[in-house]
Amino acid sequence: MTTIKDCGPQLSELDIFRLETLLKVRLPTEYKEFLLTKNGGRPIPDVIVVPGIPGSEADVQELFGLNRSEESSCIEWNLNTLAERLEEGLLPIACDSGGSIFCLSLRPADFGAVLYCDLQSVFADYGSSPDFYAVAPSFASFLTKLRPLA
């Protein structure tokens, strides 16, 4: 079972509606519930296998939220900062300690899936697109796959 520490400030349905309006899409129900109850934070345990990536493991340093005190922990800030790096329909929801991110797909083909965006593979190479790796079919599944460092 995953515990979330350092949760963000309480959100309202209106906060979620504003985010969905900005994104022009409805969020998966389980992710909305996470934002309403936790609004980001630090998961324990925090390691996940990323199939297909060298080393195959990544940590989940921070789950992003809305209106958080640390700007880099905010969904909005990450959307703006990573706009040129992310494919359309991907919402940054978490980061690892190496600077790569986890995204929630809002695309019809894989709606709700969590993907790992390997930003380390294209560090300082803004002409290249990062590689994406499927991690979990849903946000809830993503949380259940977290485990302690072996």
N, C-alpha and C positions, 0 to 999 in steps of 0.2 A: 504494500500500500504506500502510495506517495503522499508525503506531507509537504505543504507549501508554507514556507516561512517568509517573513517580511512582506506580507501582502500589501497591496496598495489601498488607497482610500476607497470607501464605499461608493459604488456607482448606482445610477438609477437606470430604469428602462429608457429614459430620455437620452442618457449618455450613449447607450447602445444604439438607439435609433439614429443619433447624430453620426456615429461611426458608420453605420450601414448606409446612411444617406451619402456620406463622403465617398464610400466605396462603390455605391450604386448596386449593392447586392445584399441579400440577407445572409447573416452569419449562421453557421451550423448551430443548432440549439445547444448542444453540449458545450460549445465554446462560449456562447453567450452566458450560459449558466456559470462557467468558470469565471468570466469577467465580473459578473454580478456578485459572486460569492468570494472571490479571491483577488481579482484585479491584478494579476501578475504575482511575482515573488520568486523565491528560490526553492526549487524542489529538492526533496531528500527522499530517496536516493536520487542521484543526478547523472548517471551514465546510461547511454543507450547505444546499441549496435546500429551502425549505419551500413547496411548491405551494399557491397560494391565499392566502398571507399577503402583505400589503403589504410591499414590499422584498424579499420572497421568500428572503432568506438569513438564517441564524442561525449563530452559532458554538456549538461544543460545548465549553464551558469545562471541565467536569469530568464524568467518568463515575463514578457512585456505586458503592460497594462495601459490604462488611460489615466491621464492627470497625475502621473507619479512624480515624486519630488526629484528623482534623478532623470534628467532629460533623456539619456540614452536608454532608459528602461521604458520609454513611452512608445506605443505603437505609432503614433503620429510622427514622432521624430524619425523613427526608423523608416517609415514609408517615404518621407521626404529625402532622407540621407541616401537610401538605397534605390531610389526611383530608377536610376540609369542601369542598375545591376540586375534588378528583378524582372522576370517575365510578367506580362500582364496577367492579372488574376491571382497573384500570390501575395499573401499578407504576412509580413514578418511578425512572428509570435515569440521568438526566443533567440538567445545567442549562446555560443559556447565560449570557452575561455581563450580560444585561438582567433576569434574575430569572425567566424562563420556564423550563419544563422539558420534557424528552422522557420519554415513558412507553412502556412495553412493555405491549401488550394481553395480558391473560390471559383475555379473554372468548372464548367458543366461536366467535363470528362472524368475528373477525379475530385469532385467537390468534397471538401472535408478532410482530404488526405493531408498528412504532414510530410514535408519534404525537407531534406538537408541541402542547403545552398553552400557549396564549398568555396568560400571567398578567398581562402588561403591559396588555392590553385591559380588564382588570377591576381594576386596581390600586386598593386601598382601597375597592372596592365589593363588599363581602361578600354582598350580596343577589343578585349576578349570577353566572352560571356562565361560566367561560372558554371560548373557542373551541378546538376541537381540529382539527388538520390532519394528514392521513396523510403520512408522510415516507418510509417504506420498508416493504416487506412482511415483513421479518425483521430481526433484529439484525445478522446478517452482512451483509445488503444495506445497512443503515444505515451500517456501518463502511466499506463500499466506496464509498459515495456522498460521503464526506468528501473535501474538496479544499482547497487553499490559497486564501487570500483573493485575489480577482482584482485 
